[in-house]
Amino acid sequence: VRMLGDGSAEFTKKLGMEFDLTARGLGVRSQRYAMIVDNGVVKHLALEAPGKFEVSDAANTLKHL
């Protein structure tokens, strides 16, 4: 398992998963998600609805490994 940061939001923007909170002083942020990638292929993507934390938690993500 490798967890990666994306401080400049470059990866997030390439995925089209950014949202802009600049007006609130928070800059460009990422939507909440968990992704499992195997040899460059996305095997699982759990994208949360705005304001929710139901499908991208560790327990759910581990079920897909």
PyMOL commands that place a pseudoatom at each C-alpha (Angstrom):
pseudoatom trace, name=CA, resn=VAL, resi=1, chain=A, elem=C, hetatm=0, pos=[0.000, 0.000, 0.000]
pseudoatom trace, name=CA, resn=ARG, resi=2, chain=A, elem=C, hetatm=0, pos=[1.355, 3.376, -0.998]
pseudoatom trace, name=CA, resn=MET, resi=3, chain=A, elem=C, hetatm=0, pos=[-0.386, 6.583, 0.000]
pseudoatom trace, name=CA, resn=LEU, resi=4, chain=A, elem=C, hetatm=0, pos=[0.515, 9.621, -2.082]
pseudoatom trace, name=CA, resn=GLY, resi=5, chain=A, elem=C, hetatm=0, pos=[0.039, 13.339, -1.566]
pseudoatom trace, name=CA, resn=ASP, resi=6, chain=A, elem=C, hetatm=0, pos=[-0.791, 15.852, -4.296]
pseudoatom trace, name=CA, resn=GLY, resi=7, chain=A, elem=C, hetatm=0, pos=[0.095, 19.225, -2.789]
pseudoatom trace, name=CA, resn=SER, resi=8, chain=A, elem=C, hetatm=0, pos=[-0.045, 21.140, -6.069]
pseudoatom trace, name=CA, resn=ALA, resi=9, chain=A, elem=C, hetatm=0, pos=[-3.228, 19.328, -7.208]
pseudoatom trace, name=CA, resn=GLU, resi=10, chain=A, elem=C, hetatm=0, pos=[-1.652, 18.400, -10.562]
pseudoatom trace, name=CA, resn=PHE, resi=11, chain=A, elem=C, hetatm=0, pos=[-2.769, 14.760, -10.395]
pseudoatom trace, name=CA, resn=THR, resi=12, chain=A, elem=C, hetatm=0, pos=[-6.192, 15.793, -9.109]
pseudoatom trace, name=CA, resn=LYS, resi=13, chain=A, elem=C, hetatm=0, pos=[-6.680, 18.211, -12.012]
pseudoatom trace, name=CA, resn=LYS, resi=14, chain=A, elem=C, hetatm=0, pos=[-5.657, 15.558, -14.560]
pseudoatom trace, name=CA, resn=LEU, resi=15, chain=A, elem=C, hetatm=0, pos=[-8.319, 13.268, -13.098]
pseudoatom trace, name=CA, resn=GLY, resi=16, chain=A, elem=C, hetatm=0, pos=[-10.899, 16.069, -13.263]
pseudoatom trace, name=CA, resn=MET, resi=17, chain=A, elem=C, hetatm=0, pos=[-11.586, 15.649, -9.546]
pseudoatom trace, name=CA, resn=GLU, resi=18, chain=A, elem=C, hetatm=0, pos=[-10.717, 19.133, -8.335]
pseudoatom trace, name=CA, resn=PHE, resi=19, chain=A, elem=C, hetatm=0, pos=[-12.959, 21.780, -6.862]
pseudoatom trace, name=CA, resn=ASP, resi=20, chain=A, elem=C, hetatm=0, pos=[-11.981, 25.380, -6.301]
pseudoatom trace, name=CA, resn=LEU, resi=21, chain=A, elem=C, hetatm=0, pos=[-12.274, 26.778, -2.791]
pseudoatom trace, name=CA, resn=THR, resi=22, chain=A, elem=C, hetatm=0, pos=[-10.064, 29.795, -3.498]
pseudoatom trace, name=CA, resn=ALA, resi=23, chain=A, elem=C, hetatm=0, pos=[-12.884, 32.165, -2.539]
pseudoatom trace, name=CA, resn=ARG, resi=24, chain=A, elem=C, hetatm=0, pos=[-12.820, 30.600, 0.944]
pseudoatom trace, name=CA, resn=GLY, resi=25, chain=A, elem=C, hetatm=0, pos=[-9.036, 30.831, 1.171]
pseudoatom trace, name=CA, resn=LEU, resi=26, chain=A, elem=C, hetatm=0, pos=[-8.453, 27.104, 0.680]
pseudoatom trace, name=CA, resn=GLY, resi=27, chain=A, elem=C, hetatm=0, pos=[-7.282, 26.994, -2.948]
pseudoatom trace, name=CA, resn=VAL, resi=28, chain=A, elem=C, hetatm=0, pos=[-7.860, 24.063, -5.270]
pseudoatom trace, name=CA, resn=ARG, resi=29, chain=A, elem=C, hetatm=0, pos=[-8.839, 20.925, -3.391]
pseudoatom trace, name=CA, resn=SER, resi=30, chain=A, elem=C, hetatm=0, pos=[-9.473, 17.305, -4.285]
pseudoatom trace, name=CA, resn=GLN, resi=31, chain=A, elem=C, hetatm=0, pos=[-12.766, 15.513, -3.992]
pseudoatom trace, name=CA, resn=ARG, resi=32, chain=A, elem=C, hetatm=0, pos=[-12.638, 12.772, -1.365]
pseudoatom trace, name=CA, resn=TYR, resi=33, chain=A, elem=C, hetatm=0, pos=[-11.921, 9.344, -2.839]
pseudoatom trace, name=CA, resn=ALA, resi=34, chain=A, elem=C, hetatm=0, pos=[-9.948, 6.132, -2.480]
pseudoatom trace, name=CA, resn=MET, resi=35, chain=A, elem=C, hetatm=0, pos=[-8.338, 4.557, -5.526]
pseudoatom trace, name=CA, resn=ILE, resi=36, chain=A, elem=C, hetatm=0, pos=[-6.677, 1.187, -5.995]
pseudoatom trace, name=CA, resn=VAL, resi=37, chain=A, elem=C, hetatm=0, pos=[-4.261, 1.072, -8.921]
pseudoatom trace, name=CA, resn=ASP, resi=38, chain=A, elem=C, hetatm=0, pos=[-2.447, -2.084, -10.037]
pseudoatom trace, name=CA, resn=ASN, resi=39, chain=A, elem=C, hetatm=0, pos=[0.319, -1.702, -12.627]
pseudoatom trace, name=CA, resn=GLY, resi=40, chain=A, elem=C, hetatm=0, pos=[-1.158, 1.583, -13.853]
pseudoatom trace, name=CA, resn=VAL, resi=41, chain=A, elem=C, hetatm=0, pos=[-4.720, 0.261, -14.125]
pseudoatom trace, name=CA, resn=VAL, resi=42, chain=A, elem=C, hetatm=0, pos=[-7.453, 1.617, -11.837]
pseudoatom trace, name=CA, resn=LYS, resi=43, chain=A, elem=C, hetatm=0, pos=[-9.028, -1.448, -10.244]
pseudoatom trace, name=CA, resn=HIS, resi=44, chain=A, elem=C, hetatm=0, pos=[-11.319, 0.364, -7.790]
pseudoatom trace, name=CA, resn=LEU, resi=45, chain=A, elem=C, hetatm=0, pos=[-12.464, 3.958, -7.310]
pseudoatom trace, name=CA, resn=ALA, resi=46, chain=A, elem=C, hetatm=0, pos=[-14.644, 4.984, -4.382]
pseudoatom trace, name=CA, resn=LEU, resi=47, chain=A, elem=C, hetatm=0, pos=[-15.721, 8.592, -4.920]
pseudoatom trace, name=CA, resn=GLU, resi=48, chain=A, elem=C, hetatm=0, pos=[-17.584, 10.284, -2.096]
pseudoatom trace, name=CA, resn=ALA, resi=49, chain=A, elem=C, hetatm=0, pos=[-20.625, 12.487, -2.548]
pseudoatom trace, name=CA, resn=PRO, resi=50, chain=A, elem=C, hetatm=0, pos=[-19.928, 16.082, -1.434]
pseudoatom trace, name=CA, resn=GLY, resi=51, chain=A, elem=C, hetatm=0, pos=[-19.766, 16.318, 2.347]
pseudoatom trace, name=CA, resn=LYS, resi=52, chain=A, elem=C, hetatm=0, pos=[-19.946, 12.547, 2.846]
pseudoatom trace, name=CA, resn=PHE, resi=53, chain=A, elem=C, hetatm=0, pos=[-17.480, 9.958, 4.181]
pseudoatom trace, name=CA, resn=GLU, resi=54, chain=A, elem=C, hetatm=0, pos=[-19.096, 6.604, 3.521]
pseudoatom trace, name=CA, resn=VAL, resi=55, chain=A, elem=C, hetatm=0, pos=[-17.272, 4.687, 0.758]
pseudoatom trace, name=CA, resn=SER, resi=56, chain=A, elem=C, hetatm=0, pos=[-13.621, 5.801, 0.813]
pseudoatom trace, name=CA, resn=ASP, resi=57, chain=A, elem=C, hetatm=0, pos=[-12.783, 4.698, 4.344]
pseudoatom trace, name=CA, resn=ALA, resi=58, chain=A, elem=C, hetatm=0, pos=[-10.013, 2.200, 5.071]
pseudoatom trace, name=CA, resn=ALA, resi=59, chain=A, elem=C, hetatm=0, pos=[-12.316, -0.722, 5.918]
pseudoatom trace, name=CA, resn=ASN, resi=60, chain=A, elem=C, hetatm=0, pos=[-14.202, -0.456, 2.622]
pseudoatom trace, name=CA, resn=THR, resi=61, chain=A, elem=C, hetatm=0, pos=[-11.024, 0.077, 0.608]
pseudoatom trace, name=CA, resn=LEU, resi=62, chain=A, elem=C, hetatm=0, pos=[-9.300, -2.965, 2.132]
pseudoatom trace, name=CA, resn=LYS, resi=63, chain=A, elem=C, hetatm=0, pos=[-12.175, -5.158, 0.921]
pseudoatom trace, name=CA, resn=HIS, resi=64, chain=A, elem=C, hetatm=0, pos=[-11.075, -4.408, -2.646]
pseudoatom trace, name=CA, resn=LEU, resi=65, chain=A, elem=C, hetatm=0, pos=[-7.417, -5.389, -2.235]
for i in range(1, 65): cmd.bond("trace and resi %d" % i, "trace and resi %d" % (i + 1))
show_as sticks, trace
zoom trace
